Amino acid sequence: MLKTQRTKIGAKSIVDACFNALAMGDITKALTYFASDVKWNQPGNSKFSGIKNSPDEIEKMIVGMTEEVEGNLVIKLNGLLQESGDLVAVPIRFTAAKCNQSVDMGGLFEVRDGEIAYAWLFSEDKLKEDGLWAK
């Protein structure tokens, strides 16, 4: 979908499409929903924590997480998206089948000009998340 077409649909639809792609393991497609100068804030104190400043850095993080759990990472929505203008609140579940663990998170995504410009993630259990992605 072209950026000009995306500006005609709501922020919620853009974030939903991104997470549908992630749930199917299509990282390449998911990354097309991000602005080139996106800021992604990953919580915690692990090797994946911190601010990612581009779709390439987000891809490196997700691929690294997937490799960490030997290809058994599933990222999917864990409830209904909530929209307020350009902001979308997202319940997210990261599941690592290898170690039979999941981490529930919340995300706040800001959409500008049909692209995800900012993403802030919040962990339900910071210690569990840090343990999953131990340094």
C-alpha positions in Angstrom: 0.0 0.0 0.0 1.4 3.4 -0.9 2.0 6.1 1.6 -0.5 8.4 -0.1 -3.2 5.6 0.2 -2.3 5.1 3.9 -2.9 8.7 4.8 -6.6 8.1 3.9 -7.0 5.4 6.4 -6.9 5.7 10.2 -3.9 5.3 12.4 -5.5 2.2 14.0 -5.7 0.4 10.6 -2.0 1.1 9.9 -0.9 -0.2 13.2 -3.2 -3.2 12.9 -1.8 -4.0 9.4 1.8 -3.8 10.8 1.0 -6.3 13.6 -0.8 -8.6 11.3 2.4 -8.8 9.2 4.4 -9.4 12.4 2.1 -12.2 13.5 2.6 -13.9 10.2 6.4 -13.6 10.5 6.6 -11.1 7.6 9.0 -8.7 9.1 9.8 -7.1 5.7 6.1 -6.2 5.2 5.8 -5.0 8.8 8.7 -2.6 8.3 7.0 -0.9 5.4 4.6 0.7 7.8 7.3 2.6 9.6 8.7 6.1 8.8 12.3 6.2 7.7 13.1 8.2 10.9 10.9 6.2 13.2 11.8 6.1 16.9 11.1 2.8 18.7 11.6 2.7 22.5 12.2 -0.9 23.7 12.0 -1.1 27.5 14.1 -3.0 30.0 17.7 -3.7 30.5 18.6 -6.3 27.9 20.7 -6.3 24.8 17.5 -5.3 22.8 16.5 -2.4 25.1 16.8 1.2 24.1 15.8 3.5 21.3 15.8 2.2 17.7 16.1 5.0 15.1 15.1 3.4 11.8 13.3 0.5 10.3 16.7 -1.2 9.8 17.4 -1.0 13.6 14.0 -2.4 14.4 14.5 -5.2 11.9 17.9 -6.0 13.5 16.2 -6.1 17.0 13.4 -8.4 15.9 15.7 -10.7 13.9 18.1 -10.8 17.0 15.2 -11.7 19.3 14.1 -14.4 16.9 17.6 -15.8 16.7 17.8 -15.7 20.5 14.9 -18.1 20.7 16.0 -20.2 17.7 13.4 -18.9 15.4 10.4 -19.5 17.7 9.3 -15.9 18.3 5.7 -14.9 17.8 4.7 -11.2 18.1 1.0 -10.7 18.0 -1.8 -8.5 19.2 -3.2 -9.6 22.6 -6.5 -7.6 22.6 -8.2 -4.7 21.0 -6.4 -1.7 19.6 -7.5 1.7 21.0 -7.3 4.9 18.9 -7.2 8.6 19.8 -6.4 10.7 16.8 -2.9 9.7 15.6 -2.2 7.6 18.7 -2.9 3.9 19.0 -2.6 1.8 22.2 -1.7 -1.8 21.5 -1.7 -4.9 23.7 1.1 -7.1 22.5 2.3 -10.6 23.4 5.8 -11.8 22.6 5.9 -15.6 22.8 9.1 -17.7 22.7 8.1 -21.3 22.1 11.6 -22.6 22.7 11.6 -21.7 26.4 7.8 -21.8 26.7 7.7 -18.1 27.9 5.6 -15.2 26.9 5.8 -11.5 27.9 2.8 -9.2 27.7 3.5 -5.7 26.8 1.6 -2.5 25.9 2.6 -0.2 23.1 1.7 3.3 22.2 2.2 4.1 18.5 2.0 7.5 16.9 1.1 7.6 13.2 2.1 10.6 11.0 1.4 11.0 7.3 0.3 7.4 7.0 3.4 5.9 8.7 4.3 4.8 12.2 6.6 7.6 13.5 7.0 6.7 17.2 6.6 3.6 19.2 6.8 3.3 22.9 6.6 -0.2 24.5 5.8 -0.9 28.1 6.5 -4.3 29.8 4.0 -5.9 32.1 6.8 -7.7 33.9 10.2 -6.0 33.3 12.2 -8.8 35.1 10.5 -11.5 33.1 11.2 -9.6 29.9 14.9 -8.9 30.8 15.2 -12.6 31.7 13.9 -13.7 28.2 16.5 -11.4 26.5 19.3 -11.9 29.0 22.5 -10.0 28.1 
